[in-house]
Amino acid sequence: MTRSAFFSLILIATFFLPSTSPAQWVETNGAYNAYVSSLALSGTDLLVGTDGGVFLLTKSGTSWSAMSAGLTSASVHCLAVNGTTFFAGTNGGVFLTTDNGASWTAANNGLTNTHVNALAISGANILAGTQGGIFLSTDSGASWAAADTSLANTSMSSLADSGASLFAGTSVGGVLLSTDSGASWARTDSGFTSLSVRSIAVGGTNVYAGTYGDGVFLSTDNGASWTAKNNGLTNLQVFSVALSGTNLFASTYGGGVYFSADSGASWTAVNIGLPTGVPDRWVRALVADKTILCAGTDGSGVLLSTDSGGSWIEANTGLTNRPVYSLAVMGTDLFAGTKGGVLLSTNGGESWTRASDGLPKFGVGPLAVMGTNLFAGAVGVFLSADSGRSWNSASNGLAYTSVSCLAASDTNLFAGNDGYGVSLTTDKGASWAAVDSGLTHTGVMSLAVSGKNLFAGTWGGGVFLSSNSGATWTAASGGLPEKLVTSLAVIGTDLFAGTSEMGVFRSIDNGTSWTAANVGLANTDAQTLFASGTNLFAWAISYSPPQFGGVYVSTDRGTSWNVANTGLPNSYVDVSSTVYAFAVSPASGGAGAPNLFAGTYGGGIWRRPLSEMVTSVTHSSAELPTKFRLDQNFPNPFNPSTTIRFGLPAKVHVVLTVYNTLGQQIAQLVNGDMAAGYHEARFEGRGIASGVYFYRLHAGTYVETRELLLLK
């Protein structure tokens, strides 16, 4: 068999033998709290715009499909449909797709303000409302021109076409009217008491405007005059108004959805099935047709109603825009702090439920466990004594309520603040006191406890140590060359610091001295550290080409690292793939081997068996292998060099060779007898092209091949 045929068989096996696929991360189910900013209906399809791109759901389907390829600005503010062409307004301009989202192209020629808040189709024209006025395209987005130059300093929030006229809602300038296809605009808000117009809907001769703070207004004379229509509308902060036949709906900021069958003369809340927490009831977007009403929320993703709001069901399977900031384990319960509150899993991530009753309307950052008590940092600190079923404020005396980190030690709970130091409570939040004497840099990003010692990692001041529960602090950064400390972790008496530019450092003397712990850690921005037993995990990013972010694991206290990303989404730098939190929790139902969980900024929560993570990494060269092994090279991808490690249980003749995809030998790294143990070989990629290569270990009768990737 030729080498070319040999590698062809390898490639075929890679793609067509799923039973032999490598172990990898898998996504947990239901950890949704998507931030939905816009919705659009197109025939039988529903489109949703989020701050993580665009998703598509067919009405007969059960899960969402991401449709953001080429959408270089992922924060989508508005959507519009014109036949088979979809338009997305983003903070980076207008994008369009003609293939159901398989690919998007920018359509910004002439668009001098690219922060697009609203889109509208008017006949053959497209209008874009931006933070700097209204723009008009007469050629399907190929080019744009300012519709009225006098609006260059006006921020638009909504657009609507009534057929004879165009209406524009502004952030602080009321309602504008155009009767000449958008060429010129004039204010038309007689009777308005609010100038912040979030949405406009047109039905026959009725024009409805939803305002932020003054409810809904109605005009029956083409905008010449307006009348407030708020009877029964108990929440006047209206995000969106939508019409379904003669039925009028209004979505609000914290109050859910309201319904009117009499043109706004009276309203009733229609929130059965709508989650009760906030921001679950921050309903930013509404869209309706004769059969379905769809609501887009800050915290609950998309909800659907087929009975005019009489009841709602969540429809979020596959909707992966889910910022997760923290993870915590209490017994067999796993908790996630997210942009939409706290989520709880009692079955090892198989499913998640909301555990946010009593939490404030803003997202939850850090979590901490103290016995049977769970603490959450949001706007202040909150306490749950019943596994997240209910929450109460625990912030009495907490001077600064923006909490960046929490740490529990015995009966002490410490709260760090980015800019205001550290606070302490000894009575579960009934009272707090500042504990920052000697803490000369108060931008506290992380806290860690090691025995009686408390460590604080700061943004610009390095590491500080307190051995008296925070009463006094001393600098603990001897030899630490990087003072932007993003994360801390403890293994026994070893302290680890993740920095923003120089990777991971280790101290064995409580911060008196530090040494770099970066062998195999290709990325230098170590944003997240987590210790479990004697194992250390890191999420790290490199901002110089090749831009790469990934999970790394060390089983030898930072002496060496291996990348462990298989199965995780978007390994290249993408804010949605950033891992903000790790946790170790039992498998489903609390039984079985434990899993390592990773909470990402926009890609949900992922899990992987802890034993798989630990046994798959490289061991110390001082240990004697029990079997032959060939490890994944690190770093991978690499540029220009990478390290390949392998283990030999006995002395044997070894040949280690690198091939290209055609089976041609590129380099022979080893050819000779080698003793039992772990060994390393270095492969230099200088002088060869970027791409996929293979390395093969032939040791006695043992043969194994792995893939490596060179990116220049």
N, C-alpha and C positions, 0 to 999 in steps of 0.2 A: 504494500500500500504506500502511495506517495505521501509526503508530508502535507501537500495541498488537500488530498482526499481525507487525510486524518483530521485536519482542522475543519474541513467541511462537515465531517461527522460530529465534531464537537459542537459546531454552531447549530446543526439540526437538533441535536439532543437538548441544547439550551432552550430552544423555542418550543419543542414538541413533547417534552417529557415533564409535565407539571408535577408528577409524583416525586421527582427528584429535585424540585426547585429549592433554593437555599432558604434557610430559616430567615425570617424577616419580621419587621414591625407590621402590625395590623391595626386598623382603626377601630376604636370602640364605637358602640351604637348609641345614638340619641343624644350626644353631648352638644346639643344645638342651642345657640342663643344669637342667631344671626342678626346683624344690623342691616335692615332692609330700607333703602331710601326711595325706591321707585318700582312701579309695577306697570305692565302693559299687556293687553290681550291682543292676540293675533290669530283669528280663526279659532282653532282648538288648542292653541298654545298659550301658555302664560310665561311671560318673561319677568325676571326679577333682577333689579340692579342693587348691588350691595357695595360695601367698601372693600370687598374682595373680588369684584368682577361681576359678570353677568351669568345667570343660570336660566335654564329652560325646563319647563314642565309641560307635557301634553296632558290635556284634561283626562284622558283615559289612562295615563301613566301613574306610577306610584313613587317615582323618585326623580330628583333633579339631575340635570346634566350640566356640567360647567361648559360655558361657551365663550371663553375669553381669550382664545389664541390670537395673538397680535394686538390685544388690548393693552397697550403699554401703560396706560393710566388706569389702575384697578378701582379707584374710588368713583363709582358711578352714581351720579346725582339724578338723572332723568333718562327716560326712554321714550321713543316714538316709533311708530310703525307706518310705513307707506308701501302698501302692496307687499312685495316679498323682500323689501329692504328694511332693515332695522337700524335705527340710529341710537347711539348712546352719548349722552352728555356727561363729561367727566371733569375732574379738576385739571385735566390736561388737554381739553378741547373736545371736539366731536369725532366719533368713530362710527363707521358704518359696516354692515355685513350684508351680503346678498346670498349667503349659503347657510342660513340658520345658525350663525355663530361659529361655524367651523373656522372662519378666519375673519379678522377685522382689519380695516385700514383707516388710517387717520384721514380726516376730511376737514382740514383747518386752514386751507389757503385763504388769506384775507381776514381770518378771525384774529383780531388783535388782542382780544381778551379771551383766554382759554379756560377760564373757570366758568363752566356752563351749568346753570341751575335749572333751566327749563327748555323744553323743545316743543314745537307745535307744527303740524302739517296743515297748510292752508292751500287747497287746490294743488297747483304744481310747485308751490313755494314751501320752503322750510324756514322756520324762524328759530333762532337760538337766543335765549335770554341769559345773559352773562352778568358777572359782577361789574361789568363796565358797559352796560347798555344792551340793545337788541341788534342782532345781525340777521341778514336775510340772504338766503341762497335760492336761486332760480334754476340751478342745474344739479339738483340732488346732492348738494354738499361739495361739489367740485370747487366752488369758490364762494366767498362770502363778502358782503359789504355791510357797513353800518347802516341800519335802517333809518336812523335819525341821529345825526351827530350831536344833537343837543342832549342826548341821554348818555353821553360817554362816561359820566360820573355817577350813573344811577345803577344800583344793584337790583337785578330782576330775580323774582322767585317763582313766577308762574306765567303761563301763556295759555290762551284758549281762543278758538275760532268759532264764531256764531254763524258763519256763512256770510252775512253782510258786513260784519265788523270783527276786528281783532281786539282782544282784551289782554292786558299785561298787569300782573300783580307785582309790586315792588316791595323791597325790604323795608323802606322807610318813606315811600312816596305815594302810597295809596294805589289807586287803579288808574291805568292809562288806557286810552281808546284810540284805535286807528280805523278810519273808514276808507283808506286808500291802499289797502294791501300791505300795510306796514311801513309805507314811505315816510309818514309823519305821525306823531303821537301827541295826545293832549290829556291832561288830567280830567277824570270824570268821576268824582267821588263825593258829590253833594250828599250829605247825610251820613257820611262815614265818621266814626269816632276813633278809628284806629288806622294808622298808616302802614302797618305791616301786614301785607296780604300774601298768604302762603299758597292759596290755590283758588282756581276759578273753574266753574262748571256751567255749561250752557245746555238748556233744555227748552226748545221752542223759543218763546219770547222771554223766558225767564233766564236771568244770569245770576248765579250765586257766587259769592266771594267768601272764602274762609279766612279769617284774620287771626292773628296771634294776640289774644287778649280780649277781643271784643266779639267773639263768636262769628256767626254767619250773617251776611247781608244779602238782600235780594233787590234786584233791579228788574222792572218790567218795561222800561222805556229806553232800552239800549244804553244803559249806564248813565242817563241824564240825572237820575236820582236813585238813592238807595235807602232801604229800610232794614233795621236790625230785626232778625228773626231768631230769637233765642229762648222762647218759652219752653222750659223743660231741659234746655241745654245747660246743664250745671257746670260743665267745664268749657270755658270760653277760649281756651288756647287751641285753636283748630289748625291742624296740619293739612288736612285734605278734605275736599267735598267731591262726591261722586253721585251720578244719577244712574238708576236702572229703571227705565220706563219713566213712570211718574214718582218712583220712590227715590227719596233723597237721603244720602248718608253723609255723616261727618265724622272724621277721626280726630282724636284730640291728644293732647300732651299729658298723659297720665290717667285720663278718664275713659279710655277705650273708644268704642264706636256708638254713635247715636243715629236714630232713624226717624224720618219724618215722611208721612204720607200726604201732607197737606201744604206742600211748598214751603216748609219751614215754619208754619204757624204754630206747630207744637212738635216736641221731640221726646223720644223715649230712649233710654240706654238699651243696647242690644249686645250684651257681653257674656251670655251664657256660654261657657266653654273657653272663654278668653282667660288666659292665666291671670291670676290676681296680683302678682308682684309687679313692681316697676323696676326696669323700664319695659316690662312686658306690655303695659298698656300705653306706651308711647307709640301710637299707631301713626306712622309717618306717611303711609301711602294707602290709597284705596283705588280699586278699579272694579268695574261691574259690567256685566251684560245681563241678558234676560234670565240666565240660568245660574249664575254664580257671582258671589261677592268675595273679593280677595282683599286681605289686609296685610300690609307689611309693617313689622314692628321693629323696635330697637332691640328687644331681648328675646322674642319668641319666633323669630323668623317669619314665615308666611302662614297665615291662617285662612281657611276657606269656609264659606257658608253657602249652602244651597237653599236656605229658607229665609232670605232677606235679613240675615243677622240674628235670626231666632236662636241659632246655635252655631258654634264654631268648632272646627277640628284643626289640629296642627298638621302641616304638610311640609316636613323638613328633611325627609330622608335624602341624603346626598347633598344637602345645602351646607357646604363646608366652611362658610365664613363664621368662625366661632372663636373669638379671642379668649384664650385661657391664660390667666395670669399666675395661678398657684394651684398646688395639689396638697392634700393632707390626708392622713390615714388615722382613723380612730377605731380600734378593734378590727372588725371586718368591713367597716364602712369606708368608702373612698369619697372624698369631697374635692370639688373643683371650684376655685374662685374665678369667675368669668366677668365679661362685660355685662352680662345679663343677670348677675347675682351668683348664688351658690347652687351647684348641682350635686346630687348624691347618687352614688351607685352602691348597692348592697350585694351585687353579684359579680364583682371583679370587672366592671366595665361592660358587661353584656348589655346593660341598659342604664339609663340615667333618668332621674326625676328631679324636679325643682325643689329646692330647700331654701327659699328666700323670703318666706312670710315675715314681715317686720323689718326687712332690710331697706335701706334708702334707695332712691331711684338711680343712683349712680353705680357703676360697676364695682366689683369686689376685687381688691388686689391680694395682699398676703393673707394666709390662713395660719393658725397655730392651734395646737391641741394641748390641753392641760387636764389630764385625767379624763373625765367624761364631759369636759367643757370644750367647746369649739369657739374660737375667736376669729373674727373676720375684720380686716382693715378696709374700710370704704371711706366715706366722709366721716371720720371718727372710727371708733372700734365698737363692734357689736358682739354679743355673746349669745350662744345657743347651748342650752343644757339638755336638749332633747334631740340630738342628732340632726339639727337643722330644720326641725319641724316649725320652730318659731324662734324669733330673734328679738333681743332687746338691746337698747343702747347701753354701752359700757364705757362711756367717754367723759364721765364727770371729772372735771378738773384737767382734762387733756387740752392743753393750750393750743396745740396745732393739730388739726384734724386730718391733714393730708398724710396718711400713713404709708410709708414705702416698704416697711418690713416689720415682722413680729418675731419674737423668740420667747419661749417659755422655759423656765428653770425652776423646778420645785413649785413653790407658790408664787413666784415672781413672773410677771409678764412684762416684757420690754417692747416698746414701740419706737421704731426709727423713723425719722422724717427727713426728707431731702431738703435740707436747709435750716432745720430747727433742732437738730440733735436727737437725744434719746429721752423718753419718758418711761416711768415705772409705775406699775400698780401691783399691790400685794393683796388686794381684796376683790379680784375678778372685775376690775373696772369701776368699782364703786367710787374710787378716787385715784387720781394720778398726780405724780410730781415729776418735774424735770430733773434729770440726773445727767448733767453734762459738764460738771466741773473738770476742767483740764482737756475737754474735748474741743480742741482748737479749730477743728474743721467740722462743721455741723451738717454737711451734705451726706447724711448716712444712707447708704444704699443697701446694706446687708448687715445682719447680726448673726452671731454663732456662739454657742455655749460649749465650753470644754471644762468639765468638772466645775470648779468654783470660778472659773475665768469666763468673762464675757468679752467678745471681740466685736468691733464695729468696723466695717469697711466703708470708706468714704470716697466721694467723687472729687478727688484732687488732693486729699490729705493723707492717703495711705490707710494703714490699719492702726486702730487704737485698742488698748487693753484696760479692762477694769477687773480687779479681783475683789471688789467690795460692793457688788450689786449695782454698779454704776455711780456710786457716790463720788468717786474720782477716776480719772482716766489718764493714761500715759501713752505716748506714741510707741507703737510696736512695729516699726517699719525699717529696722536696721538692715541695710543692704537691699531693700526693696526698690528697684530702679523705677518702677512705674507706680504712680500714686493714684491713678484712676482705678479704684478697686470696685468691681461690679458684683462680686459674689464671694462667699466664704463657705468652707466646709471643714469638718473635723473628722479624723479617723484616729481614735485613741488619743495620744498626746500630740499627734501631727496636725498642724493647721495649714490649710490650703487657701490661697487667694487667687481668684480669677481677675485678670486686669484687662483693660480695654485695648491695649496695644502690644503687650509683650507676653501674652499667654498666662500660664499657671506658675505660681511660686509656692514653695513648701518651707515651713518653719517647724523645727523640732524643739525650739526653746522659747515658745510663747511670743514669737515675733521679735526676739532680740536679733536674729539673723535670718536671712531668707536665701534660698537657692532656687534657680529655675528648674521646673519640672515639665519640660516640653518635648522630650524625645518622642517623635511620632505624632505630635500635635501640630499639624500643618497650619492651623489657623491661629491667629494671634489675638483675636478678640474673644476672650473666654467669658461669655456673658452669664452662663449659668453653671454652677457646680452643685453636685449632690453626692453624698456619701452613704453607702449602705454596707454595713459590716466593714470589711477591709477593701471594698471596691469603691472606686471613685469614677463618677460620670461627669461629662462636661458637654455643653453646647458651645461651640466656638465658630467664629466666622473670620474669613480673610477678606479684606476689602481691596487687596491688590490682585490683579489677574494671576491665576484664574480665581474669580470670586466664588467662594465655596463656603457653605455652612453645613455643619454636621454634628452628629453625636459621636463622642469618643468615650472609650472605657479604658480604665487602668486597673489592673489587679495587683500592682506592685507599688502602691502608694505614690503614684505619679512618676515612677522611674521610667516607664514607657507607656505609650498610648496606642490604641488601635481604633480606627474609624468603624462605626457600627450603624450604618444608615439604610441598609437594604429594606426597601418597602416604604420608607418615609417619603412624603411628597416633597417636591421642589428642593432638592439638596442644594442647588445653587442659590445664591443670596436672593431671598425674597422674604419680605416681612411676614408673609403668611406662614412660612415654614419655621420661623424662629421658635425655639423651644424655651419657654419661660420657666418651666417647672418640671421636676421629676418627683416620683414617689414610688415606693415599693409596697405592694398590697397583695394579699392572698388571691388565688384564682377564684373562678366563679363559685359563689356561695360560701366563700371563706375557706374552702378546702383545696387541697392540691398544692402544687408548687407555686411560689410567689411570682408575680409579674412586675416588670419595670414599666411604669407609665410615663409618658412624655406629653405635656400639655403645650400646644403650639398657639401662636398668636392668631392664626386664621385658618388652621387646618384641622381643628378638633383635637381629640385626645387619642393617643396611640399607645399600644401595649406590646410587650415582648417578654417571653419567659426569662426570668432573671438568670436561671441556670444556663440558658442558651447564650446569653450575653457574656457570662463569665467564662464558660468552658471554651468559647470560640476565640478568645483572645490569646495573645502571646504570653507564654510563661517566662519566668526568669531563666537565663542561660545556666544558672547554677543547678536547676532542677533536672532530673533525668526523665526524659519522655518514656512513656510506657508503650507508645506506638509511633509509627511514622506519621508526620503531619506537615502540611504546607499551608502557611498562613496567608491571608490576604496582605498584599503589599501595603505599606503606609508611607507617605500619604497616598491616597488614590481618590480622585485624579491627582497627578503630580506634574511638577515642572521646576527644575529640569531633572531632578533625581528622586529616587524612591528606594526604600529598603524592603527586601524580601527575607522573611524569616522562615526557618523550617526546623523540624525536630527529628532526631534519629535515636531510636532505642538501643542501637548497637553500632559498632564500627562497620562502615560499609563504603563502597565506591559510589560517589555522588556526581551526577551531571545536572547542572541547572542551566537552562537555555531559554532565551527569549525569541519569539517568533512574531512575524506579522500575520495578518489575516489570510495571506496566501500560503502560509506554511513555510515561508522563507526565514532562515535563521538570521536574527539581527545581532545577537550577542550570546556568548557562552560565558556565564558568570562563575561557574564552578566545574571542575573536572578533575577529580582525584579522590583518594581515600580520606574519610573524615571520621572523627571519634564520635561516640554517643553524646548526645546533648542537644542544646538549641544553638543554631548558627544563624548568621546574617550575611546577606550579600547585597551589595549596592548596585543599582542599575542607573546609568546616566543616559538621559534622553536627549542630550545635546547632539545636534547633527541629524536627527530624524524628525519626520513630520508628526504633527498632532494626529491622534487617532487611537484606535483600539489595538492592543497587542496581547500576546499570551506568553506566560512563562510556565515551563514544565520542569518538574523535579523527577529525576530518575535515580532512585536510591535502591540498589539491589534489584529486587523484583517489584518494588513499589513505584508506581507512576501516577502522578497527579498533575493536572493542568489548571491554572487560574487565569483570569483576565485582568489586565491593567489598562489604565486610560491616561494618555499623555495629552495635556492641554497647554498650548503655548499662547 
